[in-house]
């Protein structure tokens, strides 16, 4: 009897710890690629670090004090990043919903339009950047040729930022379309029928039925596109390298320059931590708004 009780106890213990064995690889990956770099970044942001990335001494809040008083590099890049986000995110969501509405046909189960709209998902950021550099070339670019204009896109600060914004919207078009289309497919047909019986036109149906019904999808797109826009780096690095001047030097690119070009690792890590706090604050604000503006069926 005693032996049986011990076996049952041992078996019960093994059953309790068994899930942790399955999760161990995930914990390992997260520890190596997420938790350790995060802790390392916090430590380096509070330290004086040499050009080789080696911690020399403890600096306390010196990097953060310098950052908060940096009106030449850091704060202009923060303001530019917010400006870029406000330019891009509404356009990304609007394009995704617009394409979803164009492709949404419940009578046809498949459509080549859906494949065409989703194609940008297969293009990497680096490839898209190179393609757009050729398209926006002021001398031989297809954009100037089609619209009969002579804009120096990469040589003008405002136009360069618009060029990157257009590229960002196009690059994320496929993903936004997929999510928006999926949300539209979840709207019950009875709602459309009721709106038709009541004599509602397209815009009334859009405002009172479609948008409220897909509000959870719109909120998800708002969160993901906002975070993605704040983290824009590859397009800036390949297309303009932050230029002309500092007109496209968004925060992610500024952090990259401080770390890998100016080798100011401690200062770059401090910027990264403030960057994370900005994203966290914006996400919390968006989740606050979600309680009032999102309607779950």
HELIX and SHEET records of a PDB file:
HELIX    1   1 UNK A    2  UNK A   30  1                                  29    
HELIX    2   2 UNK A   31  UNK A   35  3                                   5    
HELIX    3   3 UNK A   36  UNK A   45  1                                  10    
HELIX    4   4 UNK A   62  UNK A   68  1                                   7    
HELIX    5   5 UNK A   74  UNK A  103  1                                  30    
HELIX    6   6 UNK A  112  UNK A  118  1                                   7    
HELIX    7   7 UNK A  119  UNK A  122  5                                   4    
HELIX    8   8 UNK A  125  UNK A  135  1                                  11    
HELIX    9   9 UNK A  142  UNK A  147  1                                   6    
HELIX   10  10 UNK A  157  UNK A  171  1                                  15    
HELIX   11  11 UNK A  173  UNK A  185  1                                  13    
HELIX   12  12 UNK A  189  UNK A  197  1                                   9    
HELIX   13  13 UNK A  202  UNK A  205  1                                   4    
HELIX   14  14 UNK A  206  UNK A  210  3                                   5    
HELIX   15  15 UNK A  211  UNK A  213  1                                   3    
HELIX   16  16 UNK A  215  UNK A  230  1                                  16    
HELIX   17  17 UNK A  234  UNK A  239  1                                   6    
HELIX   18  18 UNK A  251  UNK A  256  1                                   6    
HELIX   19  19 UNK A  257  UNK A  261  3                                   5    
HELIX   20  20 UNK A  265  UNK A  293  1                                  29    
SHEET    1   A 2 UNK A  47  UNK A  49  0                                        
SHEET    2   A 2 UNK A  55  UNK A  58 -1                                        
END                                                                             
